[in-house]
């Protein structure tokens, strides 16, 4: 199971902020920001904060990648 947050980083660039500003604006930890940067799983609470920040749906910030064996 894999996730891709490329859409999130596009929104961050479009907003004109950096990752540290994003972290501070939604109140997440450095560990959580690191997980996002590495395309790792984060909590639904974190995804909800991101959706609220960018006024978007989850599909606008993350994509599920089906990795077949």
NORMOTA-V713091 format. One record per run of one state. SS is the DSSP state (hx for helix, st for strand, lp for the rest). FROM is the first residue (numbers start at 0). TO is the last residue. If there is no record, write none. Layout:
[[SS | FROM | TO] [SS | FROM | TO]]
This chain:
[[lp | 0 | 0] [st | 1 | 3] [lp | 4 | 4] [hx | 5 | 14] [lp | 15 | 17] [hx | 18 | 25] [lp | 26 | 28] [hx | 29 | 36] [lp | 37 | 42] [hx | 43 | 53] [lp | 54 | 56] [hx | 57 | 59] [lp | 60 | 61] [st | 62 | 64] [lp | 65 | 68]]
